[in-house]
Amino acid sequence: MKPKIILLSYFIILFTNNVYSQRLEVIRTYWDWSRTQLHEIYTVIAGTPKKHGFYKEYNQVGALWNTAHYKRGILHGQYVQYFGGESDDICCITNYVNGKKNGKEISYSWDFNCSNCISHTCIYKDDDLIEYTDYYVNPKKSEQKKHNVKFAGEKVYETWWYENGNIEATQVSLHYTDSIISSSYYSEDGKIKSTIENNVYNYYDEDGINIIRKEYKTTRTTEFYQNGELIKSIRPINEGGYNFMETKIYKNGEVVSTETKDENGYSIENLRKDQKLAEQYDELYNLYEERVSPYLDSI
């Protein structure tokens, strides 16, 4: 009984393969009317224009241009683009699942001295770009990253690298507003130079340890440090339509002096005095208009 089942299964498979093979037709297109310069060769489901199976495309000089695989008229599998030269060097490899980009896409450099060097890569999920990486085009460091971007919901995470492999900067921002949430910048030898966190900009000494300056984005206040200790702060102030700069001097964490002046050296205290004198003058003038002027008019 068992040999009969095996034999029957064999005939079913053979019949299925024959039917399947009969359903495919090979199509060739040409660049010229005389049909000597092949343009495309691919298979379609018989009686339909739907590509199914392999696909190859050649340019007008006969070099391979694109290869792909289709499933019932849509891209499914690897789609490979070539530079179109004699060497058949690959330009880009993209993976498709049911017509949509999925997985890693690799693009290679146009530089003939570094033809196998990766230029950039992308990672897709159902046609949505979720990660992008740029590379240094250097035959000695063919996979040295230059810039990486990751998309996660509303946030964008970015990293930059120096050519020696050390991190140059990192940044987290909001996708649709380009608003920076946080960032860090480093020297080529790996020491921290500056950071942004909670709208506060921190600038570091050459040692990468001590903060020398802080800038507060919301209040526009700038603080200066020496050996890690606050020594001075400046803050812009607008009063009465005039712009002033408030300067505070610190010692042991305490304010020892405060000075607020405009760019011409005019102090805010003098402004307030002048404003008070102007108010007193207005009061006297109003009193004169109310009591004295009517009396004089009646004489």
C-alpha positions as CSV (number, residue, x, y, z in Angstrom):
1,M,0.0,0.0,0.0
2,K,2.8,2.4,1.0
3,P,4.6,2.2,-2.4
4,K,1.3,3.0,-4.2
5,I,0.9,6.2,-2.1
6,I,4.5,7.2,-2.8
7,L,4.0,6.6,-6.5
8,L,0.7,8.6,-6.5
9,S,2.4,11.5,-4.7
10,Y,5.2,11.5,-7.3
11,F,2.7,11.8,-10.2
12,I,0.8,14.6,-8.4
13,I,4.0,16.6,-7.9
14,L,5.0,15.9,-11.5
15,F,1.6,17.0,-12.8
16,T,1.7,20.1,-10.7
17,N,5.1,21.1,-11.9
18,N,4.1,20.6,-15.5
19,V,1.0,22.7,-15.1
20,Y,3.0,25.4,-13.3
21,S,5.7,25.4,-16.0
22,Q,3.0,25.7,-18.7
23,R,1.6,28.8,-17.0
24,L,4.8,30.8,-17.4
25,E,6.0,32.5,-20.5
26,V,9.4,34.1,-21.2
27,I,9.2,37.6,-22.5
28,R,12.1,39.5,-24.2
29,T,12.2,43.1,-25.1
30,Y,14.8,44.9,-27.2
31,W,16.3,48.3,-27.5
32,D,16.3,48.2,-31.3
33,W,13.8,47.3,-34.1
34,S,16.0,44.6,-35.4
35,R,15.9,42.9,-32.0
36,T,19.6,42.5,-31.6
37,Q,20.1,44.6,-28.4
38,L,18.4,42.8,-25.5
39,H,16.6,45.2,-23.1
40,E,14.6,42.9,-20.7
41,I,14.1,39.2,-20.2
42,Y,11.5,38.0,-17.6
43,T,8.7,35.5,-17.1
44,V,5.0,36.2,-16.9
45,I,1.9,34.2,-16.0
46,A,0.6,32.9,-19.3
47,G,-2.1,35.1,-20.8
48,T,-1.5,38.0,-18.4
49,P,1.1,40.9,-18.2
50,K,1.9,39.9,-14.6
51,K,5.6,39.3,-14.0
52,H,6.2,36.1,-12.0
53,G,9.7,34.8,-11.3
54,F,13.0,36.2,-12.5
55,Y,13.6,39.6,-14.2
56,K,16.7,41.0,-15.8
57,E,17.3,44.3,-17.5
58,Y,20.3,45.4,-19.6
59,N,21.3,48.9,-20.7
60,Q,21.9,50.0,-24.3
61,V,25.5,48.8,-24.2
62,G,24.6,45.4,-23.1
63,A,25.6,45.7,-19.4
64,L,23.5,44.3,-16.7
65,W,21.3,47.0,-15.2
66,N,18.7,45.5,-12.9
67,T,17.7,42.1,-11.6
68,A,14.6,41.3,-9.6
69,H,12.1,38.6,-8.6
70,Y,8.4,39.1,-8.9
71,K,5.4,37.2,-7.4
72,R,2.2,37.7,-9.4
73,G,3.0,41.1,-10.7
74,I,4.6,42.6,-7.6
75,L,8.2,42.7,-6.4
76,H,9.0,40.0,-3.9
77,G,12.7,39.2,-3.0
78,Q,15.9,40.9,-3.9
79,Y,15.9,43.8,-6.3
80,V,19.5,44.5,-7.4
81,Q,20.6,47.6,-9.3
82,Y,24.0,47.7,-11.1
83,F,26.2,50.6,-12.2
84,G,25.9,49.3,-15.8
85,G,29.6,48.9,-16.5
86,E,31.7,46.0,-17.8
87,S,32.4,44.7,-14.3
88,D,28.7,44.3,-13.2
89,D,29.5,46.2,-10.0
90,I,26.4,46.4,-7.8
91,C,24.9,49.9,-7.1
92,C,22.1,49.0,-4.7
93,I,20.4,45.9,-3.1
94,T,16.9,46.2,-1.9
95,N,14.7,43.5,-0.3
96,Y,11.0,43.4,-1.1
97,V,8.2,41.5,0.6
98,N,4.9,41.6,-1.3
99,G,5.7,44.8,-3.1
100,K,7.0,46.7,-0.1
101,K,10.6,47.4,1.1
102,N,11.4,45.3,4.1
103,G,14.8,44.8,5.8
104,K,18.2,46.2,4.9
105,E,18.9,48.2,1.7
106,I,22.6,48.6,0.8
107,S,23.9,51.2,-1.5
108,Y,27.5,51.2,-2.8
109,S,29.8,54.1,-3.6
110,W,30.1,55.6,-7.1
111,D,33.9,56.0,-6.5
112,F,35.7,53.7,-8.9
113,N,38.6,53.5,-6.4
114,C,36.2,52.1,-3.8
115,S,33.6,50.2,-5.8
116,N,32.9,47.7,-3.0
117,C,32.6,50.5,-0.3
118,I,29.2,50.9,1.2
119,S,27.9,54.4,0.7
120,H,24.8,54.1,2.9
121,T,22.3,51.6,4.2
122,C,18.6,51.9,5.0
123,I,16.3,49.7,7.1
124,Y,12.6,49.5,6.1
125,K,9.5,48.0,7.5
126,D,6.6,47.9,5.0
127,D,8.1,50.8,3.0
128,D,8.6,53.0,6.1
129,L,12.2,54.1,6.7
130,I,13.1,53.3,10.3
131,E,16.9,53.6,10.1
132,Y,19.5,55.3,7.9
133,T,23.3,55.0,8.0
134,D,25.9,57.0,6.0
135,Y,29.5,55.6,5.7
136,Y,32.9,57.1,5.0
137,V,34.0,56.2,1.5
138,N,37.4,54.9,2.3
139,P,38.9,51.6,1.0
140,K,40.8,51.1,4.2
141,K,37.7,51.7,6.3
142,S,35.0,50.4,4.1
143,E,32.4,50.1,6.8
144,Q,33.2,53.0,9.0
145,K,30.0,54.8,10.0
146,K,29.7,58.5,9.5
147,H,26.1,59.3,10.4
148,N,23.2,57.2,11.7
149,V,19.5,58.1,12.1
150,K,16.9,56.0,13.8
151,F,13.2,56.9,13.8
152,A,11.2,55.8,16.8
153,G,7.7,57.2,17.0
154,E,7.9,61.0,17.4
155,K,11.6,60.9,18.2
156,V,14.7,60.9,16.0
157,Y,18.0,59.5,17.4
158,E,21.1,60.6,15.6
159,T,24.8,59.8,15.9
160,W,27.8,61.2,14.0
161,W,31.3,59.7,14.0
162,Y,34.8,61.0,13.2
163,E,36.7,59.1,10.5
164,N,38.9,57.6,13.3
165,G,35.7,55.8,14.7
166,N,35.2,58.1,17.7
167,I,31.7,59.6,18.2
168,E,31.5,63.2,17.1
169,A,28.0,64.0,18.3
170,T,24.7,62.4,19.5
171,Q,21.2,64.0,19.3
172,V,17.6,63.3,20.2
173,S,15.0,65.5,18.5
174,L,11.3,65.5,17.7
175,H,10.5,64.2,14.2
176,Y,8.1,66.8,12.9
177,T,9.3,70.0,14.7
178,D,13.1,69.6,14.6
179,S,13.1,70.6,18.3
180,I,16.2,69.3,20.0
181,I,15.5,67.3,23.2
182,S,19.2,66.6,24.1
183,S,22.6,66.4,22.4
184,S,26.3,65.9,23.1
185,Y,29.3,67.0,21.1
186,Y,32.8,65.4,21.5
187,S,36.4,66.2,20.4
188,E,38.1,63.9,18.0
189,D,40.0,62.3,20.9
190,G,36.8,61.5,22.7
191,K,36.5,64.4,25.2
192,I,33.1,66.0,25.7
193,K,32.8,69.6,24.4
194,S,29.2,70.5,25.0
195,T,25.8,69.1,25.8
196,I,22.1,70.2,25.6
197,E,19.7,68.9,28.1
198,N,16.3,70.4,29.2
199,N,17.0,73.6,27.2
200,V,20.3,74.1,29.0
201,Y,23.5,74.4,26.9
202,N,26.7,73.2,28.8
203,Y,30.2,74.0,27.4
204,Y,33.2,72.2,28.8
205,D,36.9,73.0,29.2
206,E,39.5,71.3,27.0
207,D,39.8,68.6,29.7
208,G,36.2,67.5,28.9
209,I,35.5,67.5,32.7
210,N,34.8,71.0,34.0
211,I,31.9,73.1,32.7
212,I,33.1,76.6,31.7
213,R,29.8,78.0,30.5
214,K,26.0,77.3,30.7
215,E,23.3,78.9,28.5
216,Y,19.7,78.7,29.6
217,K,17.5,78.8,26.5
218,T,14.2,79.8,28.2
219,T,15.6,82.7,30.3
220,R,18.6,83.5,27.9
221,T,20.8,83.5,31.0
222,T,24.5,82.7,30.5
223,E,26.6,81.5,33.4
224,F,30.4,81.4,33.5
225,Y,32.4,78.9,35.6
226,Q,36.0,78.6,36.7
227,N,37.3,75.3,38.1
228,G,33.7,74.1,38.3
229,E,32.6,77.2,40.4
230,L,30.1,79.8,39.3
231,I,31.8,83.2,39.0
232,K,29.6,85.3,36.7
233,S,26.1,85.3,35.1
234,I,24.6,87.6,32.5
235,R,20.9,87.9,31.6
236,P,19.0,90.2,29.1
237,I,16.2,92.3,30.5
238,N,13.7,94.5,28.7
239,E,12.1,97.3,30.8
240,G,10.2,100.3,29.5
241,G,11.1,99.4,26.0
242,Y,14.8,99.5,26.7
243,N,17.2,96.5,26.6
244,F,19.5,95.9,29.5
245,M,22.1,93.3,30.4
246,E,22.1,92.2,34.1
247,T,25.5,91.1,35.3
248,K,26.0,89.2,38.5
249,I,29.4,88.4,40.2
250,Y,29.6,85.4,42.5
251,K,32.0,84.3,45.2
252,N,31.6,81.0,47.0
253,G,28.2,80.5,45.4
254,E,26.9,83.9,46.7
255,V,26.1,87.0,44.7
256,V,28.6,89.8,45.7
257,S,27.5,92.4,43.1
258,T,24.8,93.1,40.5
259,E,24.9,95.6,37.7
260,T,22.3,96.2,35.0
261,K,23.1,98.5,32.1
262,D,22.3,99.0,28.4
263,E,25.0,98.9,25.7
264,N,25.7,102.6,26.3
265,G,26.3,102.2,30.0
266,Y,22.9,103.6,31.0
267,S,21.8,101.7,34.2
268,I,18.3,100.4,34.9
269,E,18.4,102.3,38.2
270,N,18.7,105.6,36.3
271,L,15.9,104.5,34.0
272,R,13.6,103.9,37.0
273,K,14.6,107.3,38.5
274,D,13.8,109.0,35.3
275,Q,10.5,107.1,35.0
276,K,9.6,108.1,38.6
277,L,10.4,111.8,37.9
278,A,8.3,111.6,34.7
279,E,5.4,110.2,36.7
280,Q,5.7,112.9,39.4
281,Y,5.7,115.6,36.6
282,D,2.6,114.0,35.1
283,E,0.9,114.1,38.5
284,L,1.8,117.8,39.0
285,Y,0.7,118.7,35.5
286,N,-2.7,116.9,36.0
287,L,-3.1,118.7,39.3
288,Y,-2.4,122.0,37.6
289,E,-4.9,121.3,34.9
290,E,-7.5,120.3,37.4
291,R,-7.2,123.1,40.0
292,V,-5.0,126.0,38.8
293,S,-5.9,126.3,35.1
294,P,-9.7,126.7,35.7
295,Y,-9.0,129.4,38.3
296,L,-6.7,131.4,35.9
297,D,-9.3,131.1,33.1
298,S,-12.0,132.7,35.4
299,I,-9.9,135.8,36.2
